[in-house]
Amino acid sequence: MEDNIHAGHRERMRERFIHDKGFENFEDHQILELLLFYSKTRGDTNPLAHELLDQFGSLKGVLEARPEQLMQVNGIGEQQATLISMVVPLTRVWHRCAMAEPQKIGNSREAENYCLSILAGERTERFYVISLNAKCNVLGRRKISEGSLSEVSAYPRMVMETALNYNAHSVLLCHNHPGGTCAPSPEDISSTIQLQRLLNGVGILVLDHIIVAGDRTYSMIQHGDIDYRIKGR
């Protein structure tokens, strides 16, 4: 029964973290509790979290402690100490990645080359969303779907979610036609206009939709299939 109570508490904590997308509404001891779940697979980690805070004075003190210092606390073994001591170095890595010079897509040729680098040689159809900031620097990309040799779906909800998660100013869409021409089908154009309407509704531009076939590319913007204003189709 006790294990069931703790298991339920762990699941609620994990769900809360996922729902809140972070620790903003967590108390310090709850942050440590959740972290310790992944090195102590059973039992109540609440007393251990409080013991750590008492020993080191603050959450900052806990996270900055050396592994050998952490292991002096009863209940903290090598696994727990290693996990806790990884947090600050991982934060430094994240900052280094965030400060790295992002790739910039400044024109249609660069957009086509970028999409070629993702999709050239792929044997099944794939659909990507590339998110950009206001300076056209790439914030990140996400594969939305992967289909058969002849079909892939652009799921509107996932496209919207991706753009919002990256806080994108604009997006570049791309997919491939492994077995044929890079010219768009009527469905390609209509689904792109649907996505454009959806994203424009929250202030996100669709810069282009690039189709890749072999070493060839097709720009819907360059060919007039779409433009920055929504066409009345």
Residue pairs with C-beta under 8 A, 6 or more apart in sequence:
3 42
3 43
6 42
6 43
6 44
9 44
10 37
13 30
13 33
13 34
13 37
14 34
14 37
16 25
16 26
17 23
17 26
17 34
20 26
23 31
26 34
28 53
28 58
28 59
29 46
29 49
29 50
29 53
30 49
31 59
32 45
32 48
32 49
32 52
32 53
32 59
32 62
32 84
33 45
33 46
33 49
35 83
35 84
35 87
36 45
36 48
36 49
36 80
36 83
36 84
37 45
38 83
39 79
39 80
39 82
39 83
40 48
40 80
48 73
48 75
48 76
51 73
51 74
51 75
52 62
52 70
52 73
52 76
52 84
53 59
53 62
55 62
55 72
55 73
56 62
56 65
56 69
62 70
62 84
63 84
63 85
63 87
63 88
64 88
65 84
65 85
66 85
67 78
67 81
67 82
67 85
68 81
70 76
70 80
70 81
70 84
70 85
71 77
71 78
71 81
76 84
102 133
102 137
102 138
102 139
103 114
103 137
103 138
104 110
104 135
104 136
104 137
104 138
105 111
105 114
105 130
105 132
105 136
105 138
105 172
105 207
106 136
108 208
108 219
108 221
108 222
111 172
111 207
111 208
111 210
111 219
112 210
112 217
112 219
114 130
114 138
114 172
115 128
115 130
115 172
115 174
115 210
115 212
115 217
116 212
116 215
116 217
118 128
118 141
118 174
118 212
119 126
119 128
119 174
119 175
119 176
119 212
120 212
120 214
120 215
122 176
122 178
123 149
123 178
124 146
124 147
124 148
124 149
124 152
124 178
125 146
125 147
125 148
125 149
125 150
125 151
125 152
125 175
125 176
125 177
125 178
126 143
126 145
126 146
126 147
126 152
126 175
126 176
127 143
127 144
127 145
127 146
127 147
127 152
127 153
127 154
127 173
127 174
127 175
128 141
128 142
128 143
128 144
128 173
128 174
128 175
129 141
129 142
129 144
129 159
129 162
129 163
129 171
129 172
129 173
130 138
130 140
130 141
130 171
130 172
130 173
130 174
131 138
131 139
131 140
131 141
131 142
131 162
131 163
131 166
131 168
131 170
131 171
132 138
132 139
132 168
132 169
132 170
132 171
132 172
132 207
133 139
133 167
133 168
133 169
134 169
134 170
136 170
136 207
139 166
139 167
139 168
140 166
142 158
142 162
144 154
144 155
144 158
144 159
144 162
145 152
145 153
145 154
145 155
145 158
146 152
147 153
149 178
149 179
150 179
152 175
154 173
154 175
154 191
154 192
154 195
156 194
156 195
156 198
159 171
159 173
159 195
159 198
159 199
160 198
160 199
160 202
162 168
162 171
163 171
163 199
163 202
163 204
164 202
168 204
169 204
169 205
170 204
170 205
170 206
170 207
171 199
171 204
171 205
171 206
171 207
172 206
172 207
172 208
172 209
172 210
173 192
173 195
173 206
173 208
173 209
173 210
174 209
174 210
174 211
174 212
175 188
175 209
175 211
175 212
176 211
176 212
176 213
177 211
177 212
177 213
178 213
180 213
181 213
182 211
182 212
182 213
182 214
182 216
182 217
182 218
183 211
183 218
184 192
184 209
184 211
184 218
184 220
184 225
188 209
188 211
188 220
189 220
189 225
189 226
190 233
192 206
192 209
192 220
192 225
192 226
193 226
193 230
193 231
193 233
195 206
196 206
196 226
196 230
197 230
199 205
199 206
200 206
200 230
205 228
206 226
206 228
207 221
207 228
208 219
208 220
208 221
208 222
208 226
209 219
209 220
209 221
209 225
209 226
210 217
210 218
210 219
210 220
211 217
211 218
211 220
212 218
220 226
221 227
221 228
